[in-house]
Amino acid sequence: NIIQLIADERAPTGQQINPAFRKAASRLLEELRNSLSSGGDARVRQASPARARPSYEESSSMSPTSVKQLTDASLVIAKSSLSLASNDPPNAKQNVTDILVNWLRVQNEAAGNDKILAQFLQLLQQKFGVGSSDDETERFLRLTTEVVVESCVKSADATKGLRYDAIDGYSKLLSYLVIHMNGGGTAEQVTQQRLGMLNKVLGCITRSLVTSHEKAQQTNSQWDQRPWFRLLLDLVCELNTPNQLLDSMKSSIVNVFGSAFHVIQPLVVPGFSFAWLELISHRMFLSNLLLAKDQKGWGLMHQLLIDLFLFMEPHLRKLELTDALKKYYDGTLRVILMLVHDFPTFLAAYHLSFCNVIPENCVQLRNIILSATPKGVPFHDPINRNFKIDQLPEIAQSPLILSNVVGPLMSFKNELDNYLRGQQSPDFFNILLGQLRKEDNSKELDAPKVNSVVLYVGMQGLARLQNDQISTNLSRTPEMELFQKLMELDDHGRYIILNAFANQLRYPSSHTHYFSCVMLFLFNETKDEGVKEQITRVLLERLITQRPHPWGLLITFIELIKNTKYQFWNHSFTRCATEIEKVFENVARSCMLPGAVAATGGGD
């Protein structure tokens, strides 16, 4: 509102408006509207009621075809389950019900007597073919799962809730089936048999879950996720507790669970979203997955978090959060904060792909991920008077990057490499822009492609320069020429590029040093006041949110406002209104030592 008043030459507090500030205010206002049209402040969007609200598919970073394939997956799975059920004998469900009743009785009477329980499993194998015949095993698991869930739902009581006796007993049966599966052969063959049984168990449960959810959707009836959550949680706990028969296959077990959770991700089964988030963040699953030897579980956990962000992304981009979605977002923040604290190296290694699926308006969530600092990297206080980033030993070390940087560039990587080697084509920039635009919209840049290009080009620039040469020789490289050329884009395109730079301002490393120098160089060298203003905006909007703030972001902004070379406080956009000037000064005070703001020209 303040910016709008300035642009309209109406003083917000009765003060005189300098005409020179109107242009800067108008540009900033237009820039805000452009960036927020794809997901910004709801109050700005309400001012333009004629604009059609984007659909869920249009608000996702995935293509509409991919979103539809995921949302339609439940219908495909349900049809497959119904096809299998059509071959069941007439009395099959009653037979498995009798078996379950007998099992619950035996388990209660012979609790802790593994010999008697093993005899019951032998009976299942010999008389009913469970474990020896794939068709009979599938039928038994599918029907027993349906029976116990139906029993649990029917037991609902207004005061005591659901009774989970049947669910808990059934999970014991399934865990015993996996643990005692032994068809003979070597130890490796027995391990594979047990993993095969676990795959069948989880496959039947997930298919039954999806089918049950789809039926409720088709009939517009209420669906209860609690029995399914209890069953899967029981299995996670049963099969991940120390057991000499399973210890050798511990990492394989959590990988099988992770694959099953990927199948029932929130985009496929929205009604299971809360339970799903609880499962993937449970200590018995997440810790075992991320602590697996040689980081074997990292890729799967990365995929599950991508599933989570892809589900939340369209809602966050449109800022249409129901009370349930607000709670879900709070839960997501808690999970990410836990990862920052306990597994920061994992989070930092995949920062690129996580930023690709986080909307531009989710500044705090992105800041939390970019603040992850791998264990062993020392913290250097950027507010210290004697702080010099180019003297830190860490800036000689490249960060661990496990995201696929090159994948999005494959269609034009050869042309890009030729340009960086000095083999410049007169049409290269136009070719690059064509490749960076979204496939369904020829005017808007594709942020994930831009993020990859910026990081890839930066890595090539680092390979060309030594760390002590970055600040002095940066301007003479083809990488910097390309970055300067990208600053000639329109406001929204430039905003995406600058955000891609800011995403690399993280913990002390060669990448943070390089991209900090890039942003400061662009600020200093450009003659366009709009570019300087936009660089400031990208840094500032990440600093005015609640902590944590990435270390590289802080050192870049402090250098910008402290170093007189950049004459930051002399630019009109820092003083176009009293309210905006106070915002800059407050942020500066929070980033610098007392008295330093006044010394740099930013005091009252």
FITI-639494 format. One record per residue (C-alpha): residue number from 0; residue in three letters; z, x, y. Coordinates in steps of 0.5 Angstrom, whole numbers, plus 500, padded with zeros to 3 digits. Layout:
N
PT   n res   z   x   y
PT NUM ala   Z   X   Y
...
***
This chain:
604
PT   n res   z   x   y
PT   0 asn 500 500 500
PT   1 ile 502 506 505
PT   2 ile 495 509 503
PT   3 gln 491 503 504
PT   4 leu 495 502 511
PT   5 ile 493 509 513
PT   6 ala 485 508 511
PT   7 asp 485 501 515
PT   8 glu 488 505 521
PT   9 arg 494 501 521
PT  10 ala 501 505 522
PT  11 pro 506 503 516
PT  12 thr 512 504 521
PT  13 gly 509 503 528
PT  14 gln 507 510 529
PT  15 gln 500 513 531
PT  16 ile 495 514 526
PT  17 asn 491 521 527
PT  18 pro 484 519 526
PT  19 ala 483 525 522
PT  20 phe 487 523 516
PT  21 arg 483 516 515
PT  22 lys 478 520 511
PT  23 ala 483 523 507
PT  24 ala 487 517 506
PT  25 ser 480 513 504
PT  26 arg 478 518 499
PT  27 leu 485 518 496
PT  28 leu 485 511 495
PT  29 glu 478 510 492
PT  30 glu 479 516 487
PT  31 leu 486 512 485
PT  32 arg 482 506 484
PT  33 asn 476 510 480
PT  34 ser 481 513 475
PT  35 leu 486 507 475
PT  36 ser 480 502 473
PT  37 ser 480 505 466
PT  38 gly 488 504 465
PT  39 gly 492 505 471
PT  40 asp 497 501 476
PT  41 ala 497 494 474
PT  42 arg 498 492 482
PT  43 val 491 496 484
PT  44 arg 488 492 478
PT  45 gln 490 485 481
PT  46 ala 487 486 487
PT  47 ser 480 486 484
PT  48 pro 481 479 480
PT  49 ala 473 479 479
PT  50 arg 473 485 475
PT  51 ala 473 483 467
PT  52 arg 479 486 463
PT  53 pro 477 491 458
PT  54 ser 477 489 451
PT  55 tyr 482 492 446
PT  56 glu 475 496 443
PT  57 glu 473 498 450
PT  58 ser 480 501 452
PT  59 ser 480 505 445
PT  60 ser 477 512 445
PT  61 met 474 511 439
PT  62 ser 467 507 438
PT  63 pro 468 500 438
PT  64 thr 464 501 431
PT  65 ser 470 505 428
PT  66 val 475 500 431
PT  67 lys 472 495 427
PT  68 gln 472 498 421
PT  69 leu 479 500 421
PT  70 thr 481 493 423
PT  71 asp 477 490 418
PT  72 ala 479 494 413
PT  73 ser 485 490 411
PT  74 leu 480 484 409
PT  75 val 476 489 405
PT  76 ile 482 491 401
PT  77 ala 485 484 400
PT  78 lys 478 482 397
PT  79 ser 479 488 392
PT  80 ser 486 486 390
PT  81 leu 484 479 389
PT  82 ser 478 481 385
PT  83 leu 482 485 380
PT  84 ala 487 479 380
PT  85 ser 482 474 377
PT  86 asn 482 478 371
PT  87 asp 489 477 369
PT  88 pro 491 473 363
PT  89 pro 494 466 365
PT  90 asn 501 468 363
PT  91 ala 501 475 366
PT  92 lys 506 474 372
PT  93 gln 511 471 367
PT  94 asn 511 477 362
PT  95 val 512 482 368
PT  96 thr 518 477 371
PT  97 asp 521 477 364
PT  98 ile 520 485 364
PT  99 leu 523 486 371
PT 100 val 529 481 369
PT 101 asn 531 485 363
PT 102 trp 530 492 367
PT 103 leu 535 490 372
PT 104 arg 540 488 366
PT 105 val 539 494 363
PT 106 gln 540 498 369
PT 107 asn 546 495 371
PT 108 glu 549 495 364
PT 109 ala 547 503 363
PT 110 ala 547 505 370
PT 111 gly 547 513 369
PT 112 asn 545 513 362
PT 113 asp 538 516 362
PT 114 lys 537 516 355
PT 115 ile 538 508 355
PT 116 leu 533 508 361
PT 117 ala 528 513 358
PT 118 gln 528 508 352
PT 119 phe 526 502 356
PT 120 leu 520 506 359
PT 121 gln 518 508 352
PT 122 leu 518 501 350
PT 123 leu 514 499 357
PT 124 gln 509 505 355
PT 125 gln 508 503 347
PT 126 lys 508 495 348
PT 127 phe 505 494 355
PT 128 gly 501 500 356
PT 129 val 504 502 362
PT 130 gly 502 509 364
PT 131 ser 497 510 358
PT 132 ser 492 505 360
PT 133 asp 489 505 367
PT 134 asp 488 497 367
PT 135 glu 495 495 364
PT 136 thr 498 500 369
PT 137 glu 495 497 375
PT 138 arg 496 490 373
PT 139 phe 503 491 371
PT 140 leu 505 495 378
PT 141 arg 501 490 382
PT 142 leu 504 484 379
PT 143 thr 511 486 379
PT 144 thr 511 488 386
PT 145 glu 509 481 388
PT 146 val 514 478 384
PT 147 val 520 483 387
PT 148 val 517 482 394
PT 149 glu 517 474 393
PT 150 ser 524 474 390
PT 151 cys 526 478 396
PT 152 val 523 473 401
PT 153 lys 526 467 398
PT 154 ser 533 470 398
PT 155 ala 533 470 406
PT 156 asp 539 467 408
PT 157 ala 541 465 416
PT 158 thr 547 469 416
PT 159 lys 547 475 411
PT 160 gly 539 476 411
PT 161 leu 535 478 405
PT 162 arg 538 481 399
PT 163 tyr 535 487 396
PT 164 asp 538 487 389
PT 165 ala 531 486 386
PT 166 ile 527 491 391
PT 167 asp 532 497 389
PT 168 gly 532 496 382
PT 169 tyr 525 496 382
PT 170 ser 524 502 386
PT 171 lys 529 505 381
PT 172 leu 524 503 375
PT 173 leu 518 506 379
PT 174 ser 521 513 380
PT 175 tyr 523 513 373
PT 176 leu 516 512 371
PT 177 val 514 518 376
PT 178 ile 520 523 374
PT 179 his 519 521 366
PT 180 met 512 521 366
PT 181 asn 510 526 360
PT 182 gly 503 525 356
PT 183 gly 504 532 353
PT 184 gly 500 539 355
PT 185 thr 502 545 360
PT 186 ala 507 544 365
PT 187 glu 501 544 370
PT 188 gln 498 538 366
PT 189 val 505 534 366
PT 190 thr 505 535 374
PT 191 gln 498 532 375
PT 192 gln 500 527 370
PT 193 arg 506 525 375
PT 194 leu 503 526 381
PT 195 gly 497 521 378
PT 196 met 503 516 376
PT 197 leu 505 516 384
PT 198 asn 498 515 386
PT 199 lys 498 509 382
PT 200 val 504 506 384
PT 201 leu 503 507 392
PT 202 gly 496 505 391
PT 203 cys 498 498 388
PT 204 ile 504 497 393
PT 205 thr 499 499 399
PT 206 arg 494 494 396
PT 207 ser 499 489 395
PT 208 leu 502 490 402
PT 209 val 495 489 405
PT 210 thr 493 483 401
PT 211 ser 500 480 403
PT 212 his 499 481 410
PT 213 glu 492 479 410
PT 214 lys 493 472 407
PT 215 ala 499 471 412
PT 216 gln 493 472 418
PT 217 gln 488 468 415
PT 218 thr 493 462 414
PT 219 asn 497 463 421
PT 220 ser 503 464 417
PT 221 gln 509 469 418
PT 222 trp 509 475 415
PT 223 asp 516 479 413
PT 224 gln 515 487 413
PT 225 arg 522 488 411
PT 226 pro 521 488 403
PT 227 trp 515 492 404
PT 228 phe 519 497 408
PT 229 arg 525 497 403
PT 230 leu 521 498 397
PT 231 leu 517 504 400
PT 232 leu 523 507 404
PT 233 asp 527 507 397
PT 234 leu 521 511 394
PT 235 val 521 516 399
PT 236 cys 529 517 398
PT 237 glu 529 517 391
PT 238 leu 523 522 390
PT 239 asn 525 527 395
PT 240 thr 532 528 393
PT 241 pro 533 534 389
PT 242 asn 531 534 382
PT 243 gln 529 539 377
PT 244 leu 523 535 374
PT 245 leu 520 534 381
PT 246 asp 522 541 385
PT 247 ser 516 544 383
PT 248 met 511 539 386
PT 249 lys 516 537 392
PT 250 ser 510 538 397
PT 251 ser 505 535 393
PT 252 ile 510 528 393
PT 253 val 510 528 401
PT 254 asn 503 529 401
PT 255 val 502 523 397
PT 256 phe 506 519 401
PT 257 gly 503 521 407
PT 258 ser 496 519 405
PT 259 ala 499 512 403
PT 260 phe 502 511 410
PT 261 his 495 513 413
PT 262 val 492 507 409
PT 263 ile 497 502 412
PT 264 gln 497 505 419
PT 265 pro 498 500 425
PT 266 leu 491 499 426
PT 267 val 490 496 419
PT 268 val 496 493 418
PT 269 pro 499 491 425
PT 270 gly 505 487 422
PT 271 phe 508 493 419
PT 272 ser 508 497 425
PT 273 phe 515 498 426
PT 274 ala 517 499 419
PT 275 trp 511 504 419
PT 276 leu 514 508 425
PT 277 glu 520 508 421
PT 278 leu 517 511 415
PT 279 ile 513 517 418
PT 280 ser 519 519 422
PT 281 his 524 519 417
PT 282 arg 528 525 415
PT 283 met 526 525 408
PT 284 phe 519 525 409
PT 285 leu 517 528 416
PT 286 ser 522 534 415
PT 287 asn 519 535 408
PT 288 leu 512 535 410
PT 289 leu 513 539 416
PT 290 leu 517 544 412
PT 291 ala 512 545 407
PT 292 lys 510 552 405
PT 293 asp 504 555 409
PT 294 gln 504 549 414
PT 295 lys 501 545 408
PT 296 gly 503 538 411
PT 297 trp 502 540 418
PT 298 gly 495 537 418
PT 299 leu 497 530 415
PT 300 met 503 529 420
PT 301 his 498 531 425
PT 302 gln 493 525 422
PT 303 leu 499 520 422
PT 304 leu 501 522 429
PT 305 ile 493 521 431
PT 306 asp 494 514 428
PT 307 leu 500 512 432
PT 308 phe 497 514 438
PT 309 leu 490 511 437
PT 310 phe 494 504 436
PT 311 met 498 505 442
PT 312 glu 492 507 446
PT 313 pro 488 501 448
PT 314 his 495 497 450
PT 315 leu 497 503 454
PT 316 arg 491 504 458
PT 317 lys 491 497 460
PT 318 leu 498 497 462
PT 319 glu 499 490 458
PT 320 leu 506 491 454
PT 321 thr 509 486 451
PT 322 asp 517 487 450
PT 323 ala 515 489 443
PT 324 leu 510 494 445
PT 325 lys 515 497 450
PT 326 lys 520 498 444
PT 327 tyr 515 501 440
PT 328 tyr 513 506 446
PT 329 asp 520 507 446
PT 330 gly 521 509 439
PT 331 thr 514 513 440
PT 332 leu 517 517 445
PT 333 arg 524 518 441
PT 334 val 519 521 435
PT 335 ile 516 526 440
PT 336 leu 522 528 443
PT 337 met 525 530 436
PT 338 leu 519 534 434
PT 339 val 519 538 441
PT 340 his 526 539 439
PT 341 asp 526 541 432
PT 342 phe 518 542 430
PT 343 pro 515 545 437
PT 344 thr 510 550 434
PT 345 phe 507 544 430
PT 346 leu 506 540 436
PT 347 ala 504 545 441
PT 348 ala 499 547 436
PT 349 tyr 495 540 436
PT 350 his 496 539 443
PT 351 leu 489 538 444
PT 352 ser 487 533 439
PT 353 phe 494 529 442
PT 354 cys 492 529 449
PT 355 asn 485 527 447
PT 356 val 488 520 445
PT 357 ile 493 519 450
PT 358 pro 491 515 456
PT 359 glu 491 518 463
PT 360 asn 496 514 466
PT 361 cys 501 516 460
PT 362 val 503 522 464
PT 363 gln 510 523 462
PT 364 leu 508 522 454
PT 365 arg 503 528 455
PT 366 asn 508 532 459
PT 367 ile 513 532 453
PT 368 ile 507 534 448
PT 369 leu 505 540 453
PT 370 ser 512 542 454
PT 371 ala 513 544 447
PT 372 thr 515 551 446
PT 373 pro 514 555 440
PT 374 lys 520 558 437
PT 375 gly 521 565 439
PT 376 val 518 564 446
PT 377 pro 523 566 451
PT 378 phe 524 562 457
PT 379 his 523 565 464
PT 380 asp 525 561 470
PT 381 pro 519 560 475
PT 382 ile 524 559 480
PT 383 asn 527 566 480
PT 384 arg 525 570 487
PT 385 asn 522 576 483
PT 386 phe 518 572 478
PT 387 lys 511 575 477
PT 388 ile 507 571 471
PT 389 asp 502 577 470
PT 390 gln 508 582 468
PT 391 leu 510 578 463
PT 392 pro 509 580 456
PT 393 glu 507 573 453
PT 394 ile 501 573 457
PT 395 ala 498 578 453
PT 396 gln 499 573 447
PT 397 ser 494 567 445
PT 398 pro 497 561 443
PT 399 leu 496 558 436
PT 400 ile 491 552 436
PT 401 leu 490 548 430
PT 402 ser 486 542 433
PT 403 asn 478 542 432
PT 404 val 476 545 439
PT 405 val 469 547 437
PT 406 gly 467 540 433
PT 407 pro 466 536 439
PT 408 leu 461 541 442
PT 409 met 457 542 436
PT 410 ser 451 538 439
PT 411 phe 450 543 445
PT 412 lys 454 549 443
PT 413 asn 448 554 442
PT 414 glu 446 552 449
PT 415 leu 453 553 452
PT 416 asp 454 560 448
PT 417 asn 447 562 451
PT 418 tyr 449 560 458
PT 419 leu 456 564 457
PT 420 arg 452 570 455
PT 421 gly 448 570 461
PT 422 gln 441 567 458
PT 423 gln 441 561 464
PT 424 ser 437 556 463
PT 425 pro 435 552 470
PT 426 asp 436 545 466
PT 427 phe 443 547 463
PT 428 phe 448 544 467
PT 429 asn 444 537 467
PT 430 ile 444 538 459
PT 431 leu 451 539 459
PT 432 leu 453 533 463
PT 433 gly 448 529 459
PT 434 gln 452 531 453
PT 435 leu 459 530 456
PT 436 arg 458 523 458
PT 437 lys 460 517 453
PT 438 glu 455 515 449
PT 439 asp 456 507 451
PT 440 asn 456 509 458
PT 441 ser 451 514 461
PT 442 lys 456 515 468
PT 443 glu 463 516 465
PT 444 leu 465 523 462
PT 445 asp 468 523 455
PT 446 ala 475 526 456
PT 447 pro 475 529 449
PT 448 lys 469 533 450
PT 449 val 471 535 456
PT 450 asn 478 538 454
PT 451 ser 474 541 448
PT 452 val 469 544 453
PT 453 val 474 547 458
PT 454 leu 478 550 453
PT 455 tyr 472 553 449
PT 456 val 470 556 455
PT 457 gly 477 558 457
PT 458 met 477 562 451
PT 459 gln 471 565 452
PT 460 gly 473 567 459
PT 461 leu 479 571 456
PT 462 ala 475 574 451
PT 463 arg 471 577 457
PT 464 leu 477 579 461
PT 465 gln 483 583 460
PT 466 asn 490 579 463
PT 467 asp 491 584 468
PT 468 gln 483 583 471
PT 469 ile 484 575 471
PT 470 ser 486 574 478
PT 471 thr 481 580 481
PT 472 asn 475 579 477
PT 473 leu 475 571 475
PT 474 ser 470 570 480
PT 475 arg 465 574 477
PT 476 thr 464 571 470
PT 477 pro 459 565 468
PT 478 glu 465 561 466
PT 479 met 468 561 473
PT 480 glu 461 559 475
PT 481 leu 461 553 470
PT 482 phe 468 551 473
PT 483 gln 466 551 480
PT 484 lys 459 547 478
PT 485 leu 463 542 475
PT 486 met 467 541 481
PT 487 glu 461 538 484
PT 488 leu 461 532 480
PT 489 asp 464 525 483
PT 490 asp 471 524 484
PT 491 his 472 521 477
PT 492 gly 469 526 473
PT 493 arg 472 532 477
PT 494 tyr 479 528 476
PT 495 ile 477 529 468
PT 496 ile 475 536 469
PT 497 leu 482 538 473
PT 498 asn 486 534 468
PT 499 ala 483 538 462
PT 500 phe 485 545 466
PT 501 ala 492 542 467
PT 502 asn 493 540 460
PT 503 gln 493 548 458
PT 504 leu 498 549 463
PT 505 arg 504 550 458
PT 506 tyr 508 555 455
PT 507 pro 508 563 457
PT 508 ser 501 565 454
PT 509 ser 494 568 455
PT 510 his 491 561 456
PT 511 thr 497 558 461
PT 512 his 496 565 465
PT 513 tyr 488 564 465
PT 514 phe 488 556 467
PT 515 ser 493 557 472
PT 516 cys 489 563 476
PT 517 val 483 558 475
PT 518 met 486 552 478
PT 519 leu 489 557 484
PT 520 phe 482 560 485
PT 521 leu 478 553 485
PT 522 phe 483 551 491
PT 523 asn 483 557 495
PT 524 glu 475 558 494
PT 525 thr 473 551 495
PT 526 lys 470 549 502
PT 527 asp 471 541 500
PT 528 glu 478 539 502
PT 529 gly 477 533 497
PT 530 val 477 538 491
PT 531 lys 483 541 494
PT 532 glu 487 534 495
PT 533 gln 485 532 488
PT 534 ile 487 539 485
PT 535 thr 494 537 488
PT 536 arg 494 530 486
PT 537 val 493 532 479
PT 538 leu 499 537 479
PT 539 leu 503 533 483
PT 540 glu 503 526 479
PT 541 arg 505 530 473
PT 542 leu 511 533 477
PT 543 ile 514 527 480
PT 544 thr 515 524 473
PT 545 gln 521 525 469
PT 546 arg 523 531 466
PT 547 pro 521 535 462
PT 548 his 515 539 466
PT 549 pro 511 544 462
PT 550 trp 512 551 464
PT 551 gly 505 553 466
PT 552 leu 505 547 471
PT 553 leu 511 549 475
PT 554 ile 509 556 476
PT 555 thr 502 554 478
PT 556 phe 505 549 483
PT 557 ile 510 553 486
PT 558 glu 505 559 487
PT 559 leu 500 554 490
PT 560 ile 506 552 495
PT 561 lys 509 558 496
PT 562 asn 504 563 497
PT 563 thr 501 563 504
PT 564 lys 494 565 502
PT 565 tyr 493 558 500
PT 566 gln 496 555 506
PT 567 phe 498 549 503
PT 568 trp 502 546 508
PT 569 asn 496 546 513
PT 570 his 492 541 509
PT 571 ser 491 535 512
PT 572 phe 493 531 506
PT 573 thr 500 534 506
PT 574 arg 501 530 512
PT 575 cys 497 524 513
PT 576 ala 503 520 513
PT 577 thr 511 521 514
PT 578 glu 512 518 507
PT 579 ile 507 522 503
PT 580 glu 509 528 507
PT 581 lys 516 527 504
PT 582 val 514 526 497
PT 583 phe 511 533 497
PT 584 glu 517 536 500
PT 585 asn 522 533 495
PT 586 val 517 536 490
PT 587 ala 517 542 493
PT 588 arg 525 542 493
PT 589 ser 526 541 486
PT 590 cys 521 546 484
PT 591 met 524 552 489
PT 592 leu 530 555 491
PT 593 pro 534 552 497
PT 594 gly 531 554 503
PT 595 ala 524 557 500
PT 596 val 521 550 503
PT 597 ala 522 551 510
PT 598 ala 520 558 509
PT 599 thr 513 557 507
PT 600 gly 512 552 512
PT 601 gly 514 545 509
PT 602 gly 521 544 512
PT 603 asp 522 538 517
***
